[in-house]
Amino acid sequence: MKNKMVILGLLVVMGCACLIPLKVGPPRDIAVEITPERLTRGEYLAKHVTRCVYCHSGLDWNYYAGGLPKPGTEGGGGWHETVNEGLIGSYDLYFPNITPAAIGNWTDGELIRAMTEGVSKDGKPLFPIMPYERFRIMDKEDVYSIVVYIRSLDPISNTYPKKKVKRLFKFIERSVPKPWEPQTQLDPSNSVAYGKYLSTIGDCVACHSTMTNTAQFIEGMDFAGGNEYIIPNGGIVRSANITPDLETGIGNRSKDNFIGLFKAFQEPIQLPEDSKHGNTVMAWTAFAGMTVEDLGAIYDYLRTVKPVKNRVEKYPGDEVSNE
């Protein structure tokens, strides 16, 4: 009887999903001025913090963490992600082309609405694998800078199949978009507050905070890791516990050690053909381009979060890669 009620509830949700009104209004009437400062800041953010370029480009999974975008693919999209949770739902989508060839007829207001509120030019919701939930708090100047940089990308004429979102994921997709609530521009000298900002727009909080299989955060498990991700060329990897827990988190890492771990991946690392080493979707090489000061700010913030004892097996079922 209980199972029947659950099934009935899901059917009701599925039937009503398309009726959920989006809580987002029309795009703002904004024309972003192009300046050298915005172009420089936007490139830094899009390549190394928000990783727009990493997610929306062609990567080579023979390199650890996909390496860096293949030359000539920057912003052209193509990363394919598919998840099937049976009765709960499924999705099948490609990360879209964000070069001027694809978004050249979008207004700046439409781009900003998509980035920060999760609604596309045609008024339809974006699937929240795009981290607009975190970008929603992004400082206005940082958003403007990313728009300027994206406009500067070389046009690439790539197109991909339309997304397929079913059942409960359809409900989630329509319920997540909300209005942009930008933070006041933060002073980087306030290391903890700025580190929290960077870890949010860098999506550390989403990948490393333990979730259910429908991407709902589990209370009390902020930054405790354990989420499973499918590596594009095969295998599963779990996100690490990055709370300051001494046994299972990063509590024993010094700031220099934390920064050095990222900087060790500044050059793409090719995996040997016969390697049994597990790969990862953690964008090490992209994040390695962050400044020492910004990485240090993230470390300072993570030291303030609640320690959670949660031992994560990084590569489940892979004894060699877990050594």
C-alpha positions as CSV (number, residue, x, y, z in Angstrom):
1,M,0.0,0.0,0.0
2,K,2.8,2.4,0.9
3,N,4.6,1.8,-2.4
4,K,1.4,2.4,-4.3
5,M,1.0,5.7,-2.5
6,V,4.6,6.7,-3.4
7,I,4.0,5.8,-7.0
8,L,0.7,7.8,-7.0
9,G,2.5,10.8,-5.5
10,L,5.2,10.7,-8.1
11,L,2.6,10.5,-10.9
12,V,0.8,13.5,-9.5
13,V,4.1,15.4,-9.3
14,M,5.0,14.4,-12.9
15,G,1.6,15.5,-14.2
16,C,1.8,18.9,-12.4
17,A,5.4,19.7,-13.2
18,C,4.7,21.6,-16.4
19,L,2.2,23.8,-14.5
20,I,4.7,25.1,-12.0
21,P,5.1,28.8,-12.7
22,L,8.7,30.1,-13.0
23,K,9.6,32.6,-10.3
24,V,11.7,34.6,-12.6
25,G,10.6,37.7,-14.5
26,P,11.7,39.1,-17.9
27,P,15.4,39.8,-18.6
28,R,16.8,43.0,-17.4
29,D,17.4,45.9,-19.8
30,I,21.2,45.8,-19.5
31,A,23.9,46.7,-21.9
32,V,27.3,45.8,-20.4
33,E,30.1,48.1,-21.2
34,I,33.2,46.3,-22.5
35,T,36.4,47.3,-20.6
36,P,39.8,45.8,-20.5
37,E,39.4,45.3,-16.7
38,R,36.2,43.3,-17.2
39,L,37.7,41.2,-20.0
40,T,40.6,40.3,-17.7
41,R,38.5,39.5,-14.7
42,G,35.9,37.6,-16.8
43,E,38.6,35.4,-18.3
44,Y,40.0,34.6,-14.9
45,L,36.6,33.7,-13.5
46,A,35.4,31.8,-16.5
47,K,38.5,29.7,-16.8
48,H,39.5,29.2,-13.2
49,V,36.7,29.9,-10.7
50,T,33.2,29.4,-12.2
51,R,34.8,27.2,-14.9
52,C,32.3,28.2,-17.7
53,V,35.0,27.4,-20.2
54,Y,35.9,24.0,-18.7
55,C,32.3,22.7,-18.6
56,H,31.3,24.1,-22.0
57,S,34.4,22.9,-24.0
58,G,35.8,19.7,-25.3
59,L,38.0,17.9,-22.8
60,D,40.4,15.0,-23.2
61,W,39.7,12.3,-20.6
62,N,43.0,10.6,-21.3
63,Y,44.3,13.4,-19.1
64,Y,43.7,13.6,-15.4
65,A,40.6,15.6,-14.7
66,G,40.1,16.1,-18.5
67,G,43.1,18.4,-18.7
68,L,42.3,21.7,-20.2
69,P,39.9,22.5,-23.1
70,K,41.2,21.3,-26.4
71,P,42.3,24.2,-28.6
72,G,39.5,25.4,-30.8
73,T,36.8,24.0,-28.6
74,E,36.6,26.8,-25.9
75,G,33.0,27.4,-25.2
76,G,31.7,25.2,-27.9
77,G,30.0,22.8,-25.5
78,G,29.5,19.1,-25.9
79,W,30.0,17.5,-22.4
80,H,27.3,14.8,-22.3
81,E,25.7,13.8,-19.0
82,T,23.0,11.2,-18.5
83,V,21.4,10.0,-15.3
84,N,18.6,7.4,-14.8
85,E,17.1,7.0,-11.4
86,G,14.3,4.7,-12.6
87,L,10.8,5.7,-11.3
88,I,12.3,8.8,-9.8
89,G,13.3,10.2,-13.1
90,S,16.1,10.7,-15.6
91,Y,17.8,13.3,-17.7
92,D,20.0,13.3,-20.8
93,L,21.6,16.5,-21.7
94,Y,24.6,18.1,-23.5
95,F,26.3,21.2,-22.2
96,P,25.5,23.8,-24.8
97,N,27.6,26.0,-27.0
98,I,28.1,29.4,-25.4
99,T,30.3,31.1,-28.0
100,P,28.9,34.1,-30.1
101,A,27.9,31.6,-32.8
102,A,25.2,30.3,-30.5
103,I,24.4,33.2,-28.2
104,G,25.2,36.1,-30.5
105,N,21.6,37.1,-30.7
106,W,21.0,37.0,-26.9
107,T,20.9,40.3,-25.1
108,D,23.2,40.9,-22.2
109,G,20.1,40.8,-20.0
110,E,19.1,37.4,-21.4
111,L,22.7,36.1,-20.7
112,I,22.6,37.4,-17.2
113,R,19.2,35.9,-16.5
114,A,20.4,32.5,-17.8
115,M,23.6,32.7,-15.7
116,T,22.1,33.9,-12.4
117,E,18.4,32.8,-12.6
118,G,18.3,29.7,-14.7
119,V,16.0,30.8,-17.5
120,S,17.0,30.7,-21.2
121,K,16.4,33.2,-23.9
122,D,13.1,31.4,-24.9
123,G,11.8,31.6,-21.3
124,K,12.4,27.9,-20.5
125,P,14.2,26.7,-17.3
126,L,17.8,25.5,-17.5
127,F,18.5,22.2,-15.9
128,P,20.2,23.0,-12.5
129,I,23.4,21.0,-13.4
130,M,24.2,24.5,-14.5
131,P,25.1,26.1,-11.2
132,Y,23.0,29.2,-11.5
133,E,21.8,28.5,-7.9
134,R,25.3,29.4,-6.8
135,F,25.8,32.1,-9.4
136,R,22.6,33.8,-8.1
137,I,24.6,35.4,-5.3
138,M,27.4,36.6,-7.7
139,D,28.6,40.2,-7.5
140,K,27.2,42.3,-10.3
141,E,30.6,43.3,-11.5
142,D,31.7,39.7,-11.7
143,V,28.6,38.8,-13.7
144,Y,29.2,41.7,-16.1
145,S,32.9,40.6,-16.5
146,I,31.9,37.0,-17.4
147,V,29.5,38.4,-20.0
148,V,32.2,40.5,-21.6
149,Y,34.6,37.5,-21.7
150,I,32.0,35.1,-23.2
151,R,31.3,37.7,-25.9
152,S,35.0,37.6,-26.8
153,L,35.2,33.8,-27.5
154,D,35.9,32.7,-31.0
155,P,32.6,31.6,-32.6
156,I,32.1,27.8,-32.9
157,S,29.2,26.4,-34.9
158,N,28.3,23.4,-32.8
159,T,24.8,22.2,-32.1
160,Y,23.6,19.3,-29.9
161,P,20.5,17.2,-29.3
162,K,17.8,18.8,-27.1
163,K,17.8,17.8,-23.5
164,K,15.5,15.1,-22.2
165,V,14.2,15.5,-18.6
166,K,11.6,13.2,-17.2
167,R,9.5,12.7,-14.1
168,L,10.7,14.2,-10.8
169,F,13.7,15.9,-12.4
170,K,11.2,17.8,-14.6
171,F,9.6,19.1,-11.4
172,I,13.0,20.0,-9.9
173,E,14.0,21.8,-13.1
174,R,11.0,24.1,-13.0
175,S,11.2,24.8,-9.2
176,V,14.8,25.9,-8.9
177,P,15.0,29.2,-10.9
178,K,14.7,32.2,-8.7
179,P,15.5,36.0,-9.1
180,W,19.1,37.1,-9.0
181,E,20.2,38.4,-5.5
182,P,23.7,39.7,-6.1
183,Q,26.0,40.2,-3.1
184,T,27.7,43.5,-2.5
185,Q,31.2,43.4,-3.9
186,L,33.4,41.7,-1.3
187,D,36.7,42.9,0.0
188,P,39.3,40.2,-0.7
189,S,41.1,41.3,2.4
190,N,38.3,39.7,4.4
191,S,39.7,36.3,3.7
192,V,37.0,34.1,5.2
193,A,34.0,36.0,3.7
194,Y,35.7,36.2,0.3
195,G,36.7,32.5,0.5
196,K,33.0,31.6,1.1
197,Y,32.1,33.7,-1.9
198,L,34.6,31.9,-4.2
199,S,33.7,28.5,-2.9
200,T,30.1,29.2,-3.7
201,I,30.5,30.5,-7.2
202,G,33.2,27.9,-7.8
203,D,30.5,25.3,-6.9
204,C,32.7,23.6,-4.2
205,V,29.6,23.7,-1.9
206,A,27.5,21.7,-4.4
207,C,30.0,19.0,-5.4
208,H,31.3,18.4,-1.9
209,S,28.1,18.8,0.2
210,T,26.5,15.3,0.5
211,M,23.3,15.0,-1.5
212,T,20.4,12.6,-2.0
213,N,20.0,10.9,-5.5
214,T,17.6,13.8,-6.4
215,A,20.3,16.4,-5.6
216,Q,18.8,17.6,-2.3
217,F,21.4,18.6,0.3
218,I,21.5,16.4,3.4
219,E,21.3,18.6,6.5
220,G,24.5,18.7,8.5
221,M,26.6,17.3,5.7
222,D,28.0,20.5,4.2
223,F,31.3,19.9,2.5
224,A,31.4,16.3,3.8
225,G,31.7,14.8,0.3
226,G,30.6,11.3,-0.9
227,N,28.6,12.3,-4.0
228,E,29.1,10.0,-7.0
229,Y,30.0,11.3,-10.4
230,I,30.4,9.3,-13.6
231,I,33.7,9.9,-15.4
232,P,33.0,10.5,-19.1
233,N,35.4,7.7,-20.3
234,G,34.1,5.3,-17.6
235,G,34.2,4.7,-13.9
236,I,32.8,6.4,-10.8
237,V,34.5,8.9,-8.5
238,R,33.2,10.3,-5.2
239,S,33.8,13.9,-4.0
240,A,36.1,14.3,-1.1
241,N,35.3,15.4,2.5
242,I,36.7,18.9,2.7
243,T,35.5,19.8,6.1
244,P,38.2,20.4,8.8
245,D,37.7,17.0,10.3
246,L,41.1,15.7,11.4
247,E,40.6,12.0,10.4
248,T,38.4,12.1,7.3
249,G,38.6,15.7,6.0
250,I,41.3,18.3,5.5
251,G,41.9,19.1,9.1
252,N,45.6,18.0,8.9
253,R,46.4,20.1,5.8
254,S,48.2,23.4,6.2
255,K,47.3,26.3,4.0
256,D,50.6,25.9,2.0
257,N,49.8,22.2,1.5
258,F,46.3,23.0,0.4
259,I,47.4,25.6,-2.1
260,G,50.3,23.4,-3.3
261,L,47.9,20.5,-4.0
262,F,46.1,22.7,-6.5
263,K,49.2,24.2,-8.0
264,A,50.6,20.7,-8.7
265,F,48.1,20.4,-11.5
266,Q,49.0,23.6,-13.4
267,E,50.2,21.5,-16.3
268,P,47.8,18.8,-17.7
269,I,48.8,15.3,-16.6
270,Q,48.4,12.6,-19.3
271,L,47.5,9.2,-17.9
272,P,49.5,6.2,-19.3
273,E,47.6,4.0,-21.8
274,D,47.8,1.0,-19.5
275,S,47.1,3.1,-16.3
276,K,44.6,1.8,-13.9
277,H,44.6,5.0,-12.0
278,G,41.1,6.5,-11.5
279,N,40.2,9.7,-13.1
280,T,38.1,12.5,-11.7
281,V,35.6,15.3,-12.7
282,M,37.3,17.6,-10.2
283,A,38.7,20.4,-12.5
284,W,42.1,20.4,-11.0
285,T,43.9,21.9,-13.9
286,A,41.3,24.7,-14.3
287,F,41.4,25.5,-10.5
288,A,45.2,25.5,-10.6
289,G,45.0,28.8,-12.4
290,M,43.5,30.5,-9.4
291,T,45.8,32.9,-7.5
292,V,47.5,31.8,-4.4
293,E,45.5,34.5,-2.5
294,D,42.2,33.2,-3.8
295,L,43.0,29.5,-3.0
296,G,44.2,30.7,0.4
297,A,40.9,32.5,1.0
298,I,39.0,29.3,0.2
299,Y,41.2,27.4,2.7
300,D,40.5,30.0,5.4
301,Y,36.8,29.7,4.9
302,L,36.8,25.9,4.9
303,R,38.6,25.9,8.2
304,T,35.5,27.7,9.7
305,V,32.9,25.1,8.6
306,K,31.7,22.4,10.9
307,P,33.9,19.3,10.9
308,V,32.1,16.2,9.7
309,K,33.4,12.7,10.2
310,N,32.7,11.0,6.9
311,R,35.2,8.7,5.4
312,V,34.9,8.6,1.6
313,E,36.0,5.8,-0.7
314,K,37.1,7.9,-3.7
315,Y,36.9,5.1,-6.3
316,P,34.3,2.6,-5.2
317,G,35.2,-1.0,-6.3
318,D,38.6,0.1,-7.7
319,E,41.2,-1.3,-5.4
320,V,44.2,0.0,-7.4
321,S,43.0,3.6,-7.6
322,N,42.1,3.7,-3.9
323,E,45.6,2.7,-2.8
